[in-house]
């Protein structure tokens, strides 16, 4: 059994490798798959797909008599090569074909498999109206990544095989079918319509897709290539354009950046219901969750959809044009697509926005590294490939691309990317191919960066100090690495001078030093004392930094450093000072700083200072022009459990702000504050939140979900629990229902036993549902309930789910609950057993006394 807790340097860290993990490699290759053809008929009411799968294979060697295809829970009727039936064995997972004629090099094998997928669990999903959701659209869509295409057609289901493909599909006449490549024909057959799509560029099986539904089609183009947006007919064309309308400009941008024009005959984006990812970059036909479709109010302060569109589009180069050879190298495509979000942000909104976006990505990775596990970005050892799709390959991967850009400089970095894409277009790659492309293009050996950040886990964690020697005109900077395994990097340290009349620093002087030891001191001769110090000027390296500067240098850095990330580091260090002078500096920044991202982080810094003056400073930020700052201010005020903070936030509830997100934050915050007030009136707060819940459905139920989160803070209230319970009913709009399920977990933490039992009983019922997002929400809730009974429900869910992500999350939640229970579990159980025995003894004693009384009386 693999260790769950391992010592990875920075104290106890959880291991990525869970029990059952093992090395995974691509299977032996019998030949090159050249073409996949699917002729399908879809029976939506019965959730069944029937058809013929033809696979043309060019053998790699002579004498092969057995072919093994991936095919899970399919009904296999027959297998033929030409017109000759072939013997086969099928165990529900592997289709073994015994070839009547052994292979010969150059003599292609044309397999034809008649099959059906009857109510498949994965791979292809049927969405239909239900008793509880009568307005749910009728749709069918596929999701192949990582190894789920085998659930809807037989294939060699691993990314190392690239082939052309085509799909001919019969659907009800009022529906539309979209797939990869070009639509070569449509025909009517009675009440049905037959669509024929052909993908002439090679791609792996996991990128073969099909989406069926009653869609609005919005047409656009890029250089004459069709660009289309599909949304359900319940939405509008205007909303589709609002959500995806920048796509043609993005295609132009990435074509230029990557040095290779968009390679496919069209680009379609199809928004589908109940999608299990945010998006999936199927070749030329991306599927997106319909949750990304914006209305005008959501578009005011929400760029999440824009980033998602950029991410999935970038995959058309990194992932679809250049394909990973094995899942262990998924970071190459996912890191590139995540970095594409930064690149588009930089192009569209400027360098400050891009820097702040990078900080968000780094922060999400840091959280996973600290709280979930630490792992190398490239590893073959796992239980299921889907486990690899985490913050390490997305966010950390994006940061690695940025560090490469920093190391090489813009010109050489983009030349290297051009080389990598051009040399590997329509081919498969591993990490080494990127390293070789860089070396070939630039002559630079960047293996040191890959060894430290990609092939091992972790990142540098620095403590940086500063002092000034006026007599010798020397600036001393001390750097300590606090993690166990040291990093060796060349870090630029900048000094800012001549702050004049409240304006930006006139000059900066930069030195580059090699930081490679546990503790180092660097001395810099300077003409005058610097006003501020920037460790890693520009903050381009992935790291965590604790600044141990004086108050004056932190204040100057917050005010004058041109780098927004350096300003944020200074704000965080000022918060740790925690004095009135720090509050004044932060308040000034909250009100005067030009960049909204810094103001957001300054609000968080003020919230960390437990002084009335910090609360008062935050209140002044409620009038900020940017909704993202107002949201941060409200969340910050919720940390101050006072009547004044409650009254400051209350006006933002019930459409008190143009932003959905601000209103939602306010609803959550009033619950959090009220629950902590010694004399709060729960009835009054519950009444406020009930009014929010009476509002009409809004975008993704963001506001009403905020009210549910507010009610969850009132965990002592029976009424609040009953309301949250009510909103877990099956007829509640899905986003609100999922938020309510998660809220049950928050209410179940450190709760009284009757309430814990009530919550667990409800979660046990919900755990029996099969919808992916419901299972994820149930696992999230159960992971917060510190009761041994939660473990049993989680274990049953882990054992029963067909989804590897849910299984992993459930196993992690079990460990979380076990840790929360800890050593007290045995004592708690003994106490409960003692209480039970006392109760039984009391009952026996009462019965004996009653018998004795009767005996005496008799």
N, C-alpha and C positions, 0 to 999 in steps of 0.2 A: 504494500500500500504506500502510495506517495505521501510525503510529508505535506501537511496543510500549512504549518508554520515553519518557515526557514529563516535563518539569520542571513540576510543579504546586506549586511553592513550597517544600515541605519536602524538598528533595533530589530524587532521581530517583524517580518514581512510575510504576507501570505504568498504561497507558491501558485504560479499559474497552472502547474501540472496537478490535476486532480486525480483521485483514484480512477484507474482505468485508462489513463493517458498512455499513449504508445507512439513510437515513431511511425510516420506516414510518408509514403513515397508514391509517385505515379506508378501504375502497373506496367508490366512489359507490354510493348506495343506490337500487335500482330501486323500492323500496316498503317498506312495513312488513310484516314477517312477523308474522302474527297467531296461527298455530297450527301445531304440528309433531305429526304422528301417525305412530307406528311400529308396524307389525304384524310381529312377528319370530318366527322359529323358530331355535332354537339347537341345533347339532350339536356337542356337546362333544368326542366322540372325534376328529372331524376338524377341530376348531377353526374352525368355520365358522358364520357368521350369515347367514341369508337372510330377506328380507322386503320389505315395501312401505313406502316413506316418502312421506307426504302432507304437503305444505307449502301453507298458504293464505297468499297474498300480496296485500296491498292496494296497488295501484300508486301511486307518488307523482306520476306524470305520464302523459300520453297518449303513445302511439306507440312504446313500448318493444317491440322485436322479439326481443331477445336477453337471456337470463338466464344469468349465470355463477355456478354453485354450486361450493363446495369439496367435493371428493370424491377421496380419495387411495387408490389401489390397490384400488378396488372393481370389481366386475363389474356393469356396467350393462346390464340386459336390455331395458328399455323405459322411455320417458317419455311420459306422457299428460297432457292437460289435459281434464278431463271424461272422455269416452270417446274422445277424438280423439288418435291417436298424434302425437307431435311429433318432428321431426327433431332430432338432437343429435350433437355431437362430444365425444369424451372422450379426453383424453391421459394419463390416469392420475393427474392432479392437479386438473384443472378440468373440470367438466361444463358444456358450453355448449349451452343449449337454444334452438332456433330456434322461437319461438312462431308457430303457424299464424295466430293472430289477434293483432294488436298490442294492447297494453294500453290501457285507457280508465279514467280516474279513476272510482272507485266500483264498477268491475266487477272483482271479485276473481278472481285466478288461482289455481286449485286444481291444483297439480302433483301427479302420482302417479308415483313412480319405483320400478320393480322392480329390486332389486339384491342383491348378495351380497358379504360380506366374508370372504374365504377366507384363513385363517391370517394375520390382520392383524398388522403389526409394532407398532402403537401404537393408542391409543384404547380398544380392548377387549382384555382379557387372559384367556387360558384357563389355569387352573391345574389340573393333574391329577397323580395319582401317577406316579412314574417308577421306573425300575429302581433308582436310587440312593436315592430318597425314596418308598418304597412307602406310607408313612403320610400323605403329603401330601394335603390335602383336595381334593375336586373342586369348583372354584369358577370362576365367570366374573364379572369386574367391569370397569367402565369408568373411564377417567380422561381428562377432556376438557381440563383446563387445561394449556397455554394454548390451542393450536389443534389439538387431537387428536380432537375429535368427528368431524371429517371423515374419519377412518379407519374409522368404523363406521356412519355414515349421512350421506347428502348433505345439506348445509346451507349457510346463509350464516354462515360460522364466524368471527364476530368479535363482541366483546361489545356493540357498539352496537345490535344487534338483539335486542329482547325479545319473547317470544311465550309463549303457553300451550303445553302439550305433553301428550301421552299415550303410553303404551307398553302394547301388548298383546303378551305374549310366551309362547311355548310352551316348556316345559322338562320334563325327566323328572319323573315324578310324585313321587319321593321328595325332590326338591329344592324350595327356596323361591326366589321372585323378589321383590326389593324395588326400588322405584323412587321417583321424586318424587311428592309429592302424596298423594292418597287411593287406597286399594284399593277400586275400585267393584265388582269381581266376580272370582270364581275359578270355574273349571269344569273338569271332568274329561273328557278325550277319550282313551279307551283307557288306555295307560300314561303318558300325558302329562297335565300340568296347565297350564291357561292362566290367567295373571294379567293383570288389566287395571288399570293405574294411571293416574290423571288428575291433572295439575298445572294448577290453574285460575288460579294467579297467574303473571304473565309473568316470564320469566327468559331468560338468554342460552343459546345452544347448548352452551357449554362446561360448564354446570351440569346438563345432562340426564344422568341416570345410570341404571345397571342393575347389580344385584348378585345373583348366583345362587349358592346353596350349600346344604349341609345344616346349617342353623343352629339353635341354641337361641334361642328368642325370649323375652326377659325383658320383661314389661310394667310400665310405670310411667305416671305422668301428671302434667301441670301444668295446673291449673285445668280439668280435664276433657279436655284435649287429650292424645292418646296420646303417650307418650314410650317408645320401645322400644330395647332393646339386643340386638344380634345377635352371637353368637360361634359359632365352629365347634363341632360337637357333641363334639369331643374336650376342650373346656373345660367349665367349670361355670357355672351361673347365679350362684353365689356370687362367682366371679371377675369375671363381667360387672358385678355390682353394686359390687364392690370397686373396679373400674376406672372405671365411668361413673355410679355411683349418685347423685352430687351434681348431676346434670344438671337435675332440676326446680328445685332451689334456684338454680342458675345462670340458668335461663330467667327466673325471677322477678327476680333481681338485675339482669340486663341489660335486661329490659323496663322496669324503673324507671329505671335509669341513662340509657338511651337515649331515654326519654320516648315509647316506642312499643311496645305489646304485641307479643309474638311473633306473626308475621304468617301463619303457615302451618298447615295442618290437622293436622300431626303433626310429631314430630321423631324420626327414627330414626338410630341410629349402628350401622354394620355393620363389624365387624372382619374383614378379609380377609387372606389369605396372599399373600406376595410383593408387597405394595403398594409402589409406587415413591416415595410421599411418606410423611410422618408421618400426614397426614390430608388430606381434601379435602371442602370445604364444599358439596357439591351441595345444591340447594335442598330443604330439609326432610329430606334423607337424606345425612348425612355418612358417608363411608367413612374408616375408620381402619386403620392397619397392625395386624395381630394381635400385633405386638411390644409394643404398649401394654397388652395384657391382663396384669394383675398377679396374682401369687400373694401369700400373706400375708407372706412374707419380703421380697419386693420392695417391698411397700407400706410397710415400716417406715421407709424413708428416701428414698423416690422419689416426688416430686410431678410428675414429667415427664408422666405420663398425665393428671393433673388439669389441668395447664396446657394440654396439647394439646386436651382436651375443651373447656376455656374458649375457646381460640383459635378452634376450628372453629365453636363455637356462636355466638360474636360475629360471625362472618361472615354468619350468617343475617340480620343487620342491615346490616353493612358488607360488601358484596359481592353479597348475594343480594336483599335488599330495596332497597338503594341500590347500583346496579351501575355500575362504572367504564365510561366510554365508550370508552376506548382503553387498551391495556396500559401505556402510558407513565405512566399515573396509578395504577398498581397500588398504590403506596404508600398511597393513601387508604384502601384496604380492608385491606391487609396490616399497615400501621402501626397501624391501629385495632384489629385482632385481636390483634396483639402487645401493644399497650397493655392490651387486655382481660385478658391474663394478669397484668399488674401490678395492675389494678383488682380482680380476683378475689382475688389474694394479699392485698391490703390489706384487703378485706372479710372474708376467712376467717381470716387469720393476723396482721393488724396492720400498722401503718405501717413498723416497722423491717424486717419481712420484705419489704414492697413496695419499700422503698428499696434493699435489697440485690438484689432481683430486677432492678430498673432498672440497677444497677451491672453485673450480669452481661450484660444486653442491650447496654449501652454498650460493654463490654469486647469483646464479639464483633464489634461494628461497628468499633471501633478496630483490631482485628487485621486485618480485611479491608481497611480503608483503608490501613493501613501495608504489608501484605504482598501484597495482591492487586491492588487498584486504588482510585483515588478517582474518584467520578463524581457528577454531579447526581442527585438522586432522581427527577427528571422528565426523561426524554430519549426522543426518538423514534428515536435512531440506535443500531442494534444489528443483529446477524445474525439472531437468532431471539428471539421475545418471552420465551421461558423464561429467557434470560440475565438478564433484569431481576429475577428472583426471588432476591435476594441479601440480605446483611446490611444493605445501604443501605435497602431498602424495608421490611424487617421490623424489625430492631432500631433502626436510626436513625429509621425512621418512628414507632415507638412512642415514642421519646424526643422527637420533635417534638410529638406530641400532649401529652406531659407538660409540655413548655415552654409550649405554648398554655394549658394549665390553670394554670400558674404565672403567666403574663402576665395572664390574665383574672380569676383567682380562681375558686374552685369554682362559685359561683352563676352567674356569667356564662358560664363555660366550658360548664356543663351546659345552660344555656338555649340556647347556640349549637348544641350537639350536637342538642338536641331540634328546633330550627328546621331544621337541616340534614337530619335524618332525615325529619321530617314533610313538608317541602317536596319532597323527592326520592324518597319512597317509590315503588317500582315504576317508577323512572326511571333514566336514566344520568347520571353526573356526571363532571366533571373537577376538578382541584385548585382552579380559580377559584371553583367553586360552594361549596366549604368556606370560602374567604376571604370570599365575599359573604354567606354565612349568618352568619358571625361579625360582620361589619360591620353587617348589618341588625339583628342582635339586640342588639349592645352599643354600636354607634357607634365601636368601636375599629378602627383601621387596623393590622393585624398583618402587612402585606406585608413589613415590614423583616425579620421572622423567616423568612418563606418565601424571600425573596431570598437570605438568608445561608445557610440550612440546607437548603432544598429545591431551589431552582433553580440552585444551584452546589454544588460538592463541598467537603468538608472541615469543619472545626470549629476553635474556638479552642484554642490550646495555650499555657498560661500558666506563667510562673515567678513565684512570689509570695514576696517577702521582707518581713521585719518587723524594726523596731527601736523602742526606747523612749527618749524624751528625758525623763529624770526632772526636770530643772530646769524645763522648760516644760510638763511633763505632756502630752506629745504622743506619740501612737502614729503611727509612719510605716509605711505599707504600700506597697511598690513592686510594680508589676505590669508584666511584659514579655510581649508576644505574640511567640512564637518562630516561628509559621507566617508564610508570605509574605503571604497575602491577609488583611488585618485584619478583625476582627469588631467590631461596635459594639453593645454590650449594657450594660444597667443591672444591676449586680451588687451584691447585698447583702453587706456585710462586717460580721460580728458579733464582739464582744469579750465574753469570759466573765470574771466577777469573783467574788471572795469565796468561794474554795474553802475550806470549813470542815469540819474533822474527817473528812476523807475522803469527804464527801458530794458530791452533784451541785452544780455551780455555782449559786449563789443567783440571780444575775441575768445577763442578756445584753443588751448594748446594740448596736443595729444601725444602720448607715449604708448608704445606697444610693449607689453612685458609677457614673458612666458610664465604661466602659473601651472606648476606641476608638483609642488611639494605640499605636505600637510599644512605647514605654516611658512609664510614668506613675508619679508618686509622689503619694500621698494622705496628708494629715495630719489626725488626729482628736484634738481636745481631750478628755481624759478625767481624771476626778478621781484615779484611782489606776491603777497599772500593771495591765493585764489579765493573767489567768492563761493564757488561750489565745485564739486568733484563728481564726474560721471564714470562709474566703473562699468566697463564694456560699453563704450560710447555707441549709442544707437540701439543697444540691447538686442543684438542679433544672435547671440548664442543662447541655447536652451539651458537655463540654470535657475536656481533659486538663490536669492541674495538677501542677506540681512545687513542693513547699513548701520554702522555704529559711529556715526558722525555727530559732531556737536550741533546744537540747536540752530546756530547761525547758518551753518553750511546747509542744513536741511531746509531751512526757510528760503534761502537763496536758490537752492536747487528746485524747490517747488515753484518758485516764482519765475526763474529765469532760464532754466535748462530748456533748450529747444526740443529735447526728446520727450514726448509725452509719457513714455514708460519710465524714464528717470524721474519725472515729476511724481508719478504714482508711487515709486519706491520711496521717495522722500516723504510723501503724505503718510504712507504706512509706518515709516520710522518715526514720524512726528506723533502719530497716534500712540505709539509705545511710550513716548515721553509722558503723555497724559497730563500735561500741566496747562495752565491758562494761556501761556504764550503760544503753545502748540495749537490750542483751540483757535486763538485769534488768527494765526497763520492759515489754518485750514478754512476758517470762515471766509477770510479774504479770497482764498482760491475758489471756494464754492461760488462766490458772488462775482468774481472778476475773471477767472480763467476762461479763455476763449474756446477751448476744445471740450465738448460735452463729455467725452470719455474720461478725461481727468476729473471733471466735476462729479461724475458717477462714483469714482473711486475715492474722491475726497469725502463724499457723503458717507461712504462705508467706513472711512477712517474716523470721521466724527462720531459715528455710531459706536465705535469701539472705546470711546472715552467716557467714563462714567462721571460726568460733571453736568450740572444743570446748564452751564454755559454752552456746552456742546449741543445739548438739546435745543436751546434757543437759537443757536447758529443754524441748525438743520431746518428749523421752522422757516427761516428766511429763504431757504432754498425751494420752498413749495411753489414759489412763483416762477421757477425757471422756465424758459421758453421751450426747452426740449423735454418731451414726455419721458424719455429714458432717465433723465436726471430726476424728474419729479417722482418717478417710480422708485428710484434708489433712495431718495430722501424719505419717502413714506416708509419704505422698508427699514430705513435707519431709525426713524422715529419709533417704530414698534419695539425697539430695544429699550426705550425709556418708558417704563411702566408707570405713567403718570396721567392724571386726569387732563392736564394741559395738552399732552401729546395726543391723547384720544380725541380731544375736541379739535385739534389742528387737522387731524386726518379725516374726521367725519364728513366734512363738506365734499370730499372727493368720491364718496359712495353714492350710488344711484345716479349714474350719468353726470357726476360732478366734474368730469374731465373728458376731453375729446378722445382720449386714448383708452381702449379696452384694458390694456395692461396696467395703466395707472389705477383705473377703477377697481380692477381685480386685486391689486396690491393693497389698496385701501380697505377693501372688504376683509381680506385676510388679517390685516394689521389691527383692525379694531377688535377682532376676536382675541388676538394675541395679547394686546394691552389689557383689555377688560378682564381676561382670565387671571392676570397677575395683580390686579388692584385689590386691596384688602376689603374694600366695601363695595365692590362692583355689583351691579344688579344684572344677573344673567338674563332675566326676562327682557330687560330693555335692549340688551345687545342682540339677543336672539330675534327680537322683533325687527330690529334694523336689518339683520341678515335675511330674515324671512322676506322682507320687502324686496331685497335684491333678487332672491330666488323667484319672486313673482314676475320679474322682468321677462320680456319675450326672449326667445332663443337668439343669441348673438354669435359672432364668429367663433367657431370651435368651442363655444360655451366657456370662454375664458373668464368672463365676469362672474357667472354663477358658480363656476368652479372655485373662484377666489372666495366666494361666500361660504362654500362648503369647507374650504381650508380654514376659514375664520371660525366656523362652528366647531371644527375639530380641535381648536385650541381650548374650547370650553368643555374639556373632557370630564369635568366633575358634574356636568349638567345632564340629567337623564333626558331632558327634552331635546338638547342638542344632539345627543346620540340617536334618539328616535328619528330626528329629521334626517341625519346623515344616512341612517339605515334605510329610510324611505326612498332616498335617491339612489340606492343600489338596486332598485327594482328593475326588471327587464324592459319595461316600457319607457324608461328615462332616456333622453337623448344620449347617445353613446359617449361623447367626451365628458359629459357631466356625470354619467354613471361611473366611468372609470376613475374620475377624480374622487368620487364618493367612496369607492372601494379602497383607494389608497388612503383616504382620510380615516377609514376604520382602523388602519394600522397605527396611525398617529394617536388615535383615541385609546388604543389598546395597550400602549406602552405604560408600564408601571401603574396598572389600573387595579381596581378592586376585583376580587374574584367573580362576583356575579356579572359585572360588566364585561370582564375578560371572557367569561363563558359565552355571554350573549354575542359578543363580537366574533369569537372563534366559530360559534355555530353558524353564523351567517357566512363567514369566509369559507367554511367547509362546504356549504351548499354552492357557493360561487366557484369553488375550486373544481367542481365537476363539469363546468362549461369548457368547451373546446376552443373557443375563439382566442387567437394568439394574444391580442391586447388585453383581454379579460384575464387570461392566465398571468401575464406579466404584472398586472395591477394587483392581483391576489397575492402573488409572490412578494411584491413590494410591501404589501400590507402585513403579511404574516411575518416578514423579516423584522418588523418593528415590535411585534408582540412578544414580550419576554415571558413566555409560558411554555412548559414542556409539551403541551398539547399542540402548539403551533408546529412543532417538529414533525409530528405524525402526519398532519395535513400536507405539509411541504414534501415529505418523503413520498406520500401517495401521489402527489402531483408530479414530482420528478420521475417516478416510475411509470406514470401513465401518459405523459405528454409525448407527442411525436416530434416536438421541436427541440433541437439541441440548445438553443439559447435559453428557453424556459427551464430546461433541465439544469443547465449550468447555474442560472440565477437561483433556482430552488436550492441547489446544493450549497451555494454560497450563503443563502439566507439561513439555512439550517445551522451552518457554522456561526453565523452572526447571533442567532438566538441562543445557541449553546454558550457562546461567550458571554452574552448578556445575563444568562441564568447563572453561569459560573459556579463557584464553589458553594454559593448559597442554595443551589438547587436541592442538594441532599437535605440540608437543614430545613428548607421550606417544605419539602415533601414529608420529612419526619414530623414537622410541626402539624401539618395537615392530618397526618395519620393519627397523631396524638389527640388532636381535636376530635377526630372521628371516633376514636376509642373512648374519649371522655363522654362524648354524646351517647354512644352505645351503652356505656356503663351507667350513665344517668338514667337512660331509659330502662335498663335492667333493674336499677335500684328502685325506680318508681313502680315498676311492675311488682317487685318483691314486696315493697311497702303496701301496695294495694292488696296483694295476696294475704300478707300478714294481717292487714286491717280486716279483711273478710273472715280470716280464721278466728281472730279475736272476737269479732262480732258474732260469728257462729257459735 
